[in-house]
Amino acid sequence: NLGEKKMIVFVFLLLGYIIILGGNSMIIFVATTDPKLASPMYFFLYNLSLVDMVYTTTTIPNMLSSFLSDVTTISVLGCFTQMFVFIQFAVTGRAMLTVMAYDRYMAICNPLRYTAAMTRPVQLLLVGGAWVFGALCTLPASVLAWQRPYCGPNVVRHAWCDPSSLRRLVCGNTSVDNIVSITFALVAMLTTGVLILTSYILIGVSISRMGVAQRLKAFTTCTAHLTVVSISYTAASFVYISYRLSESLFLFQVRMIVSVLYSALTPFLNPLIYSLRNKELKDSIRRTLKLIMVGFLFYFHVISF
């Protein structure tokens, strides 16, 4: 229904996607190559950036191609793959934020044990746990959806293969699917949300016992993560509520717009927030960009001769 505005949305979405890929790629690059960013916090951060990149790549390129053609099709297998990967990475992203909250808790509340406790095997175990949690929360609803009969309409009224939109195409009763989907969505949201909240309550109690200088330093290390968590969970709650309200309040088009904004918002803001709020990361990115510029200048200087 965009009409002539289609290309305007295409340009904005394309620019946003380029920034998502560029910003998160830069974080991954500097976190893996700069020795000054060897702490567990940056290991978890570049894993979050990787999740955000795959998460957006699952949907945005397909949406961009749909703006350039009148009819967009997707195979049945491709549709279910897209649905599974999109939900899994959404949940894995929340789990990764939970792991980062635990890392901040250990660094602030148990500084003497932090280095000994957060070894590389423990870091890998936490990241692996986040991925497994995302898969376990996604599999039940996806398996049920795959087993349902689809014998009628074949038009998914969404920007991608969304579970609730796909259930409208099922020829049969989907009450069990709805219950399973809601249950695991609540498990994913509440489990990660409660753990993050608990971590920050304990951090707050610990900070209240510190001196002014220590308190400011501890608060600074948590600001970027807390900002990302607030935006992510607020947006996710708004999307979840919009899908549960009656259609008279939220039309399909409105739901689609909200979902598209939500799917791109957090991955778009993550690199911006962390690079602006974190001095070490900001300095590392600045050094990397200077090296890249020097490399380009040297290359063109050699070519000119």
LUMKEMAR-837295 format. One record per atom (N, C-alpha, C): x, y negated, z negated; residue in three letters. Coordinates in pm, whole numbers, plus 32768, in hexadecimal, padded with zeros to 4 digits. Atoms other than C-alpha are relative to their C-alpha. Layout:
XYZala
...
// end
This chain:
8051807A8000asn
800080008000asn
80547F808000asn
7FAA80768007leu
812E7F16800Cleu
7FFA7FAC807Fleu
8008804B7F83gly
81057EB88178gly
80847FBF8027gly
7F8880487FD5glu
81FD7DAB81E3glu
80667FF17F90glu
7FA4800E8072lys
82957DA38084lys
8058807C7FEFlys
7FB67F83800Dlys
83227EFF80BAlys
80977FEB8006lys
7F7080147FEFmet
84787E85812Fmet
803C7FB07F8Dmet
7FCF804C8074ile
84947D91800Bile
801D80607F8Cile
7FED7F9C806Aval
84657EAF7F15val
8075805B8023val
7F907FAB7FD3phe
85567F837FE5phe
80867FBF7FDFphe
7F8280478017val
86697E7B7FCAval
80207FFB7F6Bval
7FEA80098090phe
863C7E4C7E52phe
802480897FC6phe
7FE57F7A8032leu
86367FC47E14leu
80898030802Eleu
7F7C7FDA7FCDleu
87697FF97EF0leu
806F7FBB7FB2leu
7F9C804A804Eleu
882C7EE87E3Cleu
800C80377F72leu
7FFF7FC78087gly
87C67F787CECgly
804880867FFEgly
7FC17F7C7FF8tyr
883680D47D57tyr
80977FF38013tyr
7F7180187FECile
8986804E7DD0ile
80427FD67F7Dile
7FCA802D8081ile
89BA7FA17C80ile
800580757F9Eile
80017F8A8058ile
895880E17BC7ile
8076805A801Eile
7F917FAA7FD9leu
8A5381B07C8Dleu
80877FBE7FE3leu
7F8180468014gly
8B6480A87C80gly
80237FEE7F6Dgly
7FE68019808Egly
8B3F804F7B10gly
8020807F7FB3gly
7FE97F838048asn
8B2781B37A90asn
807F80468032asn
7F847FC77FCCser
8C4182277B78ser
80797FBB7FC2ser
7F92804A803Dmet
8D1E81157AEBmet
8017802C7F70met
7FF37FD1808Aile
8CD381857986ile
8042808A7FFCile
7FC47F797FFBile
8D2582EF79E0ile
80947FF88022ile
7F75800B7FD4phe
8E6782867A8Cphe
805A7FCC7F90phe
7FA9803B8067val
8EF181A87977val
800480577F82val
80037FAC8078ala
8E8282977861ala
8055807E8010ala
7FB17F867FE8thr
8F3A83BA7905thr
80927FE38022thr
7F7780207FD6thr
907583007971thr
804A7FA57F9Fthr
7FC0805E805Casp
90B881F87866asp
801E80467F7Aasp
7FDD7FBE8080pro
9179828C7739pro
7FC57FB87F87pro
8037804C8070lys
90EB8175765Dlys
7F6E80237FE5lys
808D7FD88010leu
8F8D82077691leu
7FF780987FECleu
7FFB7F708015ala
8FE283637615ala
7FAC80307F8Bala
80507FDA8076ser
8EF3835E74EBser
7F83804C802Cser
807A7FB57FDFpro
8DBE844274DDpro
7F8F7FA88033pro
806C80597FD5met
8CD983167509met
7FFF7FEE8097met
7FF980167F70tyr
8D5482DC766Ctyr
7FEF8082804Dtyr
801B7F7E7FC2phe
8D4A845076BBphe
7F698014800Fphe
80927FF47FFBphe
8BD784507665phe
7FC57F98805Fphe
8034806B7FAAleu
8BA58307771Eleu
800B80258092leu
7FF67FE07F71tyr
8C2C8386786Atyr
7FAB80798024tyr
80607F947FE6asn
8B5B84C17846asn
7F737FC98011asn
808280437FEFleu
8A2A83E17819leu
7FF77FBC8088leu
7FFD80407F7Cser
8A91831F7950ser
7FED8066806Fser
80107F957F9Dleu
8AAB84657A13leu
7F6E802D8007leu
808D7FD98004val
894C84CA79A2val
7FAA7F968045val
804E806C7FC3asp
88C483747A09asp
800E7FFE8097asp
7FEA80017F6Fmet
895E838D7B63met
7FB280718044met
80497F8F7FC5val
88CD84E67BABval
7F697FEB7FF0val
808D801A801Etyr
878184827B0Btyr
7FC17FA48069tyr
8036805E7F9Cthr
8750835D7BF9thr
800E8035808Ethr
7FEC7FC97F7Athr
87DD84167D27thr
7F9580688022thr
806B7F9F7FE9thr
86C985187CFBthr
7F887FC28045thr
807B803F7FCDthr
85BE841A7D5Athr
80177F88805Cthr
7FF680807FB8ile
863D82CC7DDCile
802180108095ile
7FE77FF27F6Fpro
86D8833E7F2Bpro
7F84802C804Dpro
807B7FD27FBEasn
859483F37F7Easn
7F9B7F8E800Basn
805A80737FFBmet
84CD82BB7F26met
802D7F9C8069met
7FCB805D7F9Cleu
85B281E37FFCleu
7FDF802E808Eleu
80217FCB7F7Bser
857E82C98127ser
7F6C7FF2801Fser
8090800B7FEAser
840682B880F4ser
7FD77F74802Aser
801E808A7FD7phe
840F813D8121phe
801D7FEB8095phe
7FD8800F7F74leu
84A7816F827Aleu
7FAB8054805Fleu
80567FAD7FABser
83A1826682F8ser
7F717FFB7FCDser
808D80058025asp
8227827582F8asp
7FD4807E7FB7asp
80277F82803Eval
821183E28290val
807C803F7FBFval
7F927FC18049thr
82EE84828187thr
7FD6808B7FD4thr
80217F768026thr
82F185FA815Bthr
8072803C7FAFthr
7F9E7FB7804File
83A286E5806Eile
7FD380927FF9ile
80247F728005ser
83AF88608067ser
7FCF80247F74ser
80337FD38082val
830789227F4Fval
807580197FA0val
7F8C7FE58055leu
8457899D7ECCleu
80477F7F7FDAleu
7FC18080801Bgly
84EA88417EEBgly
7FB37FAF7F9Agly
80578049805Ccys
83C187AF7E31cys
801380317F71cys
7FF17FC88087phe
83E1889C7D08phe
808F7FED7FCBphe
7F768019802Athr
855C88747D03thr
80107F707FD0thr
7FFA808C8026gln
853786FC7CFAgln
7FBD7FE87F79gln
804A8010807Dmet
843787127BE1met
805280337F8Amet
7FB47FC4806Dphe
851087F97B0Ephe
807C7FAE7FDFphe
7F83804A8016val
865587387B3Eval
7FE37F777FC3val
802080868033phe
85AF85E67AFEphe
7FDD80057F6Cphe
80287FF6808Dile
850E865479B5ile
8076802C7FABile
7F8F7FD08050gln
864187107942gln
80647F917FE3gln
7F9E806B8016phe
872785E77974phe
7FC57F907FABphe
803E80628058ala
862B850178CDala
800F802B7F6Eala
7FF47FCC8088val
862A85DF7796val
809380087FD7val
7F717FF7801Fthr
87A3861A77AAthr
80397F767FDEthr
7FD480888020gly
87D684A177ACgly
7FDC7FD97F71gly
8028801B808Carg
870F84837665arg
8058804F7FA0arg
7FAA7FAE8056ala
87DA85A175D1ala
808D7FC77FF9ala
7F7A803B8000met
891D84F67639met
80047F837FA9met
800880738059leu
88AD83B87588leu
8000802D7F6Fleu
80017FC88088thr
886E84907454thr
808D80287FD6thr
7F757FDA801Cval
89CF851E7469val
80547F847FE3val
7FB5807C8015met
8A5983BB7483met
7FDC7FC07F7Amet
802880338083ala
898E8356734Fala
8045804E7F91ala
7FB97FAC8062tyr
8A26847B728Ftyr
80957FDA7FFBtyr
7F74802A7FFAasp
8B80840F7303asp
80147F7E7FB2asp
7FF7807F804Barg
8B4282AF727Aarg
7FEE80187F6Barg
80157FDE808Etyr
8AC283447134tyr
808180377FC3tyr
7F857FC58033met
8C008413710Amet
806E7F977FF5met
7F9680647FFFala
8CE282ED7163ala
7FF07F9A7F90ala
801980688064ile
8C3D81FC706Eile
7FEF80397F74ile
801E7FC88085cys
8BC582DB6F51cys
806B80607FCEcys
7F967FA28028asn
8CE583D76F53asn
80817FE3804Easn
7F8B80257FAEpro
8E11831D6FE3pro
807B80567FE7pro
7F8A7FAF801Fleu
8F1383F66F31leu
7FF8808B8040leu
80137F7B7FC5arg
8E7F85376FC0arg
7FE67FF98096arg
802D80107F76tyr
8E2C84A87115tyr
805D80438065tyr
7FA07FC87F9Fthr
8F6A850771D1thr
800580987FF7thr
7FF87F6F8012ala
8F758664713Bala
7F7F8045802Bala
80837FC37FE0ala
8E0186A27173ala
7FDF7FF88094ala
802780147F73met
8DD6861472D3met
80718028805Emet
7F997FCC7FA5thr
8ED386EE7386thr
7FC48015808Cthr
80327FEC7F78arg
8EB9873174FCarg
7FA18076800Carg
80637F947FFBpro
8E12888874CCpro
7F797FD97FC8pro
807E802F803Aval
8D0D87E373EEval
7FB97FA18060val
803B805B7F9Egln
8CD686D274F1gln
7FC0804D8073gln
80367FAE7F93leu
8CA687D67603leu
7F85804D7FD3leu
80737FB78036leu
8BB988997523leu
7F867FA47FF6leu
806E8061800Cleu
8AE5876074E3leu
7FC77FDC808Aleu
802E80207F77val
8AD787067656val
7FB88078803Dval
80417F887FCEgly
8A86886E76B2gly
7F7780157FBFgly
80807FF68046gly
8974887075AAgly
7F987FA18039gly
805B80617FC4ala
88DD87387646ala
7FC780358084ala
802C7FC87F80trp
88CF87E4779Btrp
7FA180757FEBtrp
80567F8C801Dval
883A8923770Aval
7F797FD27FCCval
807D80368036phe
8735885B764Aphe
7FA97FCA8071phe
804C80347F8Egly
86CF87AA778Bgly
7FC2806E8054gly
80347F907FB1ala
86A988F57844ala
7F9080497FB7ala
80667FB7804Dleu
85E3899D772Cleu
7F7D7FB37FF7leu
807A80518007cys
84ED887B7717cys
7FBC7FF48088cys
803680117F79thr
84BC887C7890thr
7FCC8082803Cthr
80207F7F7FC1leu
84A789EE78EAleu
7F6E802C7FF0leu
80887FC9800Fpro
83518A517853pro
7F9A7FC0805Dpro
806180457FABala
828389477907ala
801E80168094ala
7FDA7FEC7F74ser
834789767A4Bser
7FDD808D8030ser
80217F757FDCval
831A8AF27A4Aval
7F6980108011val
80927FFA7FF4leu
81A38ACD7A0Cleu
7FD07FC08081leu
802880477F87ala
818589D07B25ala
80208050807Dala
7FD67FB07F8Dtrp
82408AB67C15trp
7FA180768018trp
80557F8A7FF6gln
81548BD97BCEgln
7F707FE08026gln
808B80267FE2arg
80138B157C0Farg
7FE580078096arg
80257FFE7F71pro
7F538B397D5Bpro
7FE97F738035pro
801380817FBEtyr
7F5E8A0E7E48tyr
7FC2801C8089tyr
80467FDA7F85cys
7E568A3F7F52cys
7FAD7F8E803Ccys
8052806F7FD0gly
7DB888EA7F82gly
80527F8B8031gly
7FB580777FD5pro
7E4787887F9Epro
809780157FF2pro
7F6F7FF28005asn
7FBA87697FE2asn
80467F787FF9asn
7FC78086800Bval
7FF185F57FA2val
80177FDF7F6Dval
7FDC80278089val
80AA859B7E61val
7FF67F687FF6val
80168090800Aarg
802D84447DFDarg
80607FC47F9Barg
7F9880388055his
817283D07D67his
807B7FE68055his
7F85801D7FB8ala
82CC83567DCBala
805B80798008ala
7FB67F827FFBtrp
835884B17D83trp
7FA5806E7FCBtrp
80527F918031cys
82DD86087D15cys
7FF67FFB7F68cys
80188013808Easp
825B85A37BC2asp
7FA480707FCDasp
80507F8F8031pro
81C886BD7AE6pro
7F6A7FE57FFApro
808F801B800Cser
807B86157A9Dser
7FBE7FEC8088ser
803580117F78ser
804D85B37C0Cser
7FF880858049ser
7FFE7F7C7FBFleu
80A887127C7Dleu
7F8F80597FCCleu
806C7FAE803Aarg
7FAA87AF7B8Farg
7F797FE2803Farg
807E80237FBFarg
7E9686F97C49arg
7FEA80508081arg
800A7FB17F85leu
7EDF87D67D76leu
7FE680947FE5leu
80127F738023val
7EB0891E7CB8val
7F6F80298014val
80877FC97FEEcys
7D8489F37D1Acys
7FE1805A7F88cys
801D7FB38078gly
7D218A5E7BBDgly
80077FAA7F84gly
7FFF80458081asn
7D1C8A037A4Easn
80907FE17FD6asn
7F7880288027thr
7E4F893F79DAthr
80067FD27F6Ethr
8001802C808Dser
7DF2890E786Bser
807A80347FB4ser
7F897FC88041val
7F0C89F777FBval
807C7FB2802Aval
7F8E804D7FCDasp
8001893A78D7asp
80097F797FB9asp
800180828043asn
7F9487F1783Aasn
8032800C7F71asn
7FD87FED808Bile
7FC1887876D9ile
809780197FF6ile
7F717FE08001val
8119890A7726val
80537F848022val
7FB780787FD7ser
818887CB77D4ser
80047F997F90ser
80068062806Eile
811386E976B7ile
8055802F7F8Aile
7FB67FC98072thr
81A987D075AFthr
80967FEC800Fthr
7F6F800A7FEEphe
830587D87644phe
802D7F708016phe
7FDF808E7FF6ala
82FB86657698ala
800C7FC37F74ala
7FFA8031808Aleu
82B1861D752Aleu
807A80377FB6leu
7F897FC4803Eval
83C1871074BBval
807E7FB4802Bval
7F8A80467FCCala
84BD8663759Cala
800B7F737FC8ala
7FFF808A802Fmet
845985037533met
80137FF77F69met
7FFE800B8092leu
841F853F73C0leu
808280377FC5leu
7F847FC58035thr
854C86227383thr
80747FA0800Ethr
7F91805C7FE9thr
864585357421thr
7FE87F7B7FB8thr
801F807F8041gly
85928400739Bgly
801680047F69gly
7FF07FF28092val
858B847D7232val
8093800C7FDBval
7F717FF0801Dleu
86FA84E6723Dleu
804B7F7C8010leu
7FC080837FEDile
8764839372C8ile
7FDA7FA17F8File
802E8058806Dleu
869082DC71C7leu
804280257F7Cleu
7FBF7FD2807Cthr
871E83B070ACthr
80927FD57FFDthr
7F7380297FF9ser
8882836A7122ser
800F7F6C7FE0ser
7FF380908016tyr
884681F47123tyr
7FD27FD57F74tyr
8024801C808Cile
879B81F76FD0ile
8078801A7FA5ile
7F887FE0804Fleu
88CE82A36F3Eleu
80717F9D801Cleu
7F9C80657FDEile
89AF81B06FFAile
7FE17F7C7FB9ile
8029807B8044gly
88E6808C6F6Egly
801F80037F6Cgly
7FE27FF2808Eval
890A810F6E0Bval
80967FF47FE8val
7F6F8006800Eser
8A80813B6E3Eser
80357F738017ser
7FD480897FE1ile
8AAA7FE16ED7ile
7FE07FA17F8Cile
80288058806Eser
89F27F3F6DB3ser
806280027F8Cser
7F9F7FF5806Carg
8B077FB56CCAarg
80897FC98026arg
7F7E80317FD1met
8C217F206D9Bmet
800E7F6B7FE7met
7FE7808F8005gly
8CC57DCF6D90gly
7FD17FBD8080gly
8035804D7F8Eval
8C677CBC6E83val
804C80218081val
7FAF7FE57F88ala
8D877CFC6F75ala
7FE7808D8035ala
801B7F767FD7gln
8D527E756F79gln
7F73800F8036gln
808C7FFA7FD5arg
8BDC7E466F9Barg
7FF07FCC808Darg
8008803B7F7Aleu
8C077D6770CCleu
803D805C8068leu
7FBD7FA57FA3lys
8CF97E5C7171lys
7FAA807B801Blys
80557F8A7FF1ala
8C147F867130ala
7F837FE08051ala
807880287FB7phe
8AE57ECA71B1phe
801E7FEB8094phe
7FD9801A7F75thr
8BA17E6472EDthr
800B80828050thr
7FEF7F807FBAthr
8BF27FCF7344thr
7F7A80428021thr
80837FC07FEBcys
8A80802C7330cys
7FA27FAE8058cys
805D805A7FBDthr
89E77F0273E3thr
7FD88031808Bthr
801D7FD67F76ala
8A067F82754Aala
7FA8807D8001ala
804E7F838003his
898580DF74F8his
7F727FE87FCEhis
8083801C8037leu
886680597428leu
7FA97FB58064leu
804980497F97thr
88017F6D7543thr
7FCE805F806Bthr
80267F9E7F9Aval
87FF80887641val
7F91805A7FCDval
80667FA9803Bval
873781697556val
7F797FB97FF8val
807D804C800Eser
863380597515ser
7FBA7FF08086ser
803A80127F7Bile
85FF80127687ile
7FCC80858036ile
80227F7D7FC9ser
85F9818376E5ser
7F8080377FC2ser
80757FC58043tyr
84FB81F375E1tyr
7F847FA9800Ctyr
807380587FECthr
841D80C17606thr
7FC48017808Athr
802F7FE97F77ala
840980F57780ala
7FC1808A800Dala
80347F787FF7ala
83D5826E775Bala
7F78800C7FBBala
80807FFD8047ser
82BD823C765Dser
7F927FBD8052ser
806280487FB0phe
821081437741phe
7FD180568076phe
80237FA77F90val
821F82377868val
7FA980737FCFval
804A7F8D8036tyr
81A483587790tyr
7F707FD97FDEtyr
8086802F8025ile
807D828C770Bile
7FAE7FE5807Dile
804980217F86ser
802282157869ser
7FC8807C8044ser
802F7F847FC3tyr
7FFF837E78DDtyr
7F8F80417FB1tyr
80677FC28054arg
7F1683D777BDarg
7F807FAD7FFAarg
807780538001leu
7E2582B577E5leu
7FA9801E807Aleu
805F7FE37F94ser
7CF382C578C5ser
80287FB6807Fser
7FDD803A7F7Fglu
7D1282757A35glu
7FC47F768014glu
803B80847FF2ser
7C3381457A0Dser
805E7F947FCDser
7FA180618036leu
7D4C809D794Bleu
80827FFF8050leu
7F837FF57FB5phe
7E79811B7A0Fphe
7FE7804D8081phe
80117FC07F7Eleu
7E4C81607B80leu
808080478028leu
7F8B7FB67FD2phe
7F3482477C3Bphe
80717FA28029phe
7F98805B7FD2gln
7FE981207CD5gln
804B7FC17F8Cgln
7FC2803D8075val
8028807F7B81val
805C80647FBBval
7FAD7F98803Earg
80A781C87AF1arg
808080158050arg
7F8D7FEB7FABmet
818E81F07C1Amet
80677F907FECmet
7FA580728012ile
822080927BF1ile
804780087F7Aile
7FC77FF58087val
825580C57A7Bval
806A806F7FFDval
7FA47F8F7FFEser
82FD82167AB9ser
80807FE0804Cser
7F8B80247FAFval
83E3818E7BC8val
805A7F9F7FB3val
7FB28060804Eleu
844D80697AEDleu
804780457F8Dleu
7FC57FB88071tyr
8489815279C7tyr
80748059802Ctyr
7F987FA47FD2ser
8553824C7A92ser
80807FB88028ser
7F89804B7FD5ala
863F813B7B0Dala
80337F9F7F95ala
7FDD806B805Fleu
863F804C79E2leu
807780267FA7leu
7F967FDA805Fthr
8714810878E3thr
8085801C8045thr
7F807FEC7FBBpro
881D818A79D9pro
803B7F808037pro
7FD280817FCDphe
883080287A66phe
803E7FAC7F90phe
7FD48055806Eleu
88597F817911leu
8074803B7FB0leu
7F997FBF8052asn
893F8082786Casn
808C7FC98018asn
7F7880327FE9pro
8A85801A7919pro
800D7F6B7FE1pro
7FFB8090801Cleu
8A2C7EA878F9leu
80097FE77F6Aleu
800280148092ile
89E17EC17783ile
8085802A7FC2ile
7F837FCE803Dtyr
8B137F93772Etyr
80787FAD8029tyr
7F8D804F7FD4ser
8C017EC47800ser
7FFF7F747FC4ser
80088085803Cleu
8B827D7E7768leu
801180047F69leu
7FFF7FF78091arg
8B657DF67600arg
807F803F7FC7arg
7F8C7FB68031asn
8CA27EC875E8asn
807F7FBF8035asn
7F89804B7FD7lys
8DE87E0475EBlys
8068805C8041lys
7F9C7FA47FC9glu
8ECA7F337628glu
7FDC802A808Dglu
802D7FD67F7Bleu
8DFA7FA77750leu
80087F8B8062leu
7FFA80777FABlys
8DE47E4677D8lys
808F7FE4802Clys
7F7380187FDFasp
8F5D7E1A77C7asp
8035806B8060asp
7FD37F957FA8ser
8F947F6E786Bser
7FCB7FEE808Dser
803A80197F7Cile
8EA87F1C798Aile
80477F8B8044ile
7FB980737FC8arg
8F567DCC79B7arg
808A80278033arg
7F7B7FD27FD4arg
90AC7E7379C8arg
7FF68056807Earg
80127FA97F8Bthr
902B7F757ABFthr
7FE17FB0807Dthr
802280547F8Dleu
8F937E6E7BA2leu
807A7FB18031leu
7F8680487FD9lys
90DB7DA97B9Clys
805E805C804Elys
7FAB7FA07FBBleu
919D7EE37BFFleu
7FCB801E808Cleu
803C7FE67F7Cile
90A67F267D1Bile
801A7F8B805Eile
7FE780767FADmet
90CA7DBF7D98met
80927FF9802Bmet
7F7180017FDEval
92477DD47D87val
801D806B806Aval
7FED7F957F9Fgly
92387F1E7E43gly
7FD07FD9808Bgly
8034802D7F7Fphe
915F7E897F56phe
805C7F97803Ephe
7FA780697FCBleu
92417D577F77leu
8082803B8033leu
7F847FC07FD4phe
93767E327F8Bphe
7FEB804D8081phe
801E7FB17F87tyr
92D07F12808Etyr
7FF67FA5807Atyr
800F805A7F8Dphe
926D7DED816Ephe
80847FB98021phe
7F7E803E7FE7his
93C57D54813Ehis
8059805D8053his
7FB17F9D7FB6val
946C7E9681B7val
7FCB800E808Fval
803D7FF27F7Cile
93747EB482DAile
80287F898059ile
7FE280787FB1ser
93BF7D4D8346ser
808D80048039ser
7F777FF47FCCphe
952E7DA6836Dphe
80108078805Cphe
// end
